[in-house]
């Protein structure tokens, strides 16, 4: 008995130490990204009211929260439903990993943290990939719907990305998703998923994701109005600009949190619609506020502490559960 517990305890300590290291590393990168542009950020904030900045921060926090709910839909659809509190804690802490160059650390941390809730790694891996694919596809779709009618610059510069939107949305069909995840799991030598993602789960996750994009659009619109932007089409332009900029930042693999690429795309799209110099101010303010939102979520998540596995995730005697409480979903 003691011979078995020793290695398990050592591994648990090592995993926690690695998690703490990654969090500290992410915080260091967050601090560097803000400090490297401190003077410009202070100048940007001085041009906006505190009310506008607070409202934009609140919209960003709300957007991050509903995206967590989209990931929760996929995880539950794969057979591991978790309470909102557990999802918030896991996502709030693991998402700091996106600030570390490489873009894989958020995924690694998320998989390890879901293990505490008896979630098999393949389910966490699959649900996270689905959430990322859905946010990317929906982001391009939002940009493709809003920008061609509101931004000639976006049409001329990023037209090729708009063409990808319907293709990526089609790839979210459950049959294609099930085949793709099965192939990836075989490649990394993991057990196959016990159940496919249903259409009902996919549609609910898409709904949460699109709502998140709308909230990030409100975030960007508030910043645009704070620097003198106006016009009936500005909310649509701001929403599409942020969605396109986020996807552009995500595609630059090495940049932590899409730093640089996101700001460049946002500035290009907003320049014709805002006063001179204002797009850069909006891009800087958005970056700092959303970084602050990630830090707020991580801080709250740490204060929440660990949660015990729910009634649908009890493990059998000697292995992680692979038959958690099933949820009834449509075809």
Secondary structure, DSSP 8 states (H G I E B T S, - for coil): -HHHHHHHHHHHHHHHHHHHHHHHHHHHHHHHHHHTTHHHHHHHHHTS-HHHHHHHHHHHHHHHHHHHHHHHHHHHHTT----HHHHHHHHHHHGGGGGSTTS-HHHHHHHHHHHTTT--HHHHHHHHHHHHHHHHHHHHHHHHHHSTTT-HHHHHHHHHHHHHHHHHHHTTSHHHHHHHHHHHHHHTT----SS---HHHHHHHHHHHHHHHHHHHHHHHHHHHHTT--STTHHHHHHHHHHHHHHHHHHSTTSGGGTTHHHHHHHHHHGGGS-TTHHHHHHHHHHHHHHHHHHHHHHHHHHH------TT----SSS--SS--------
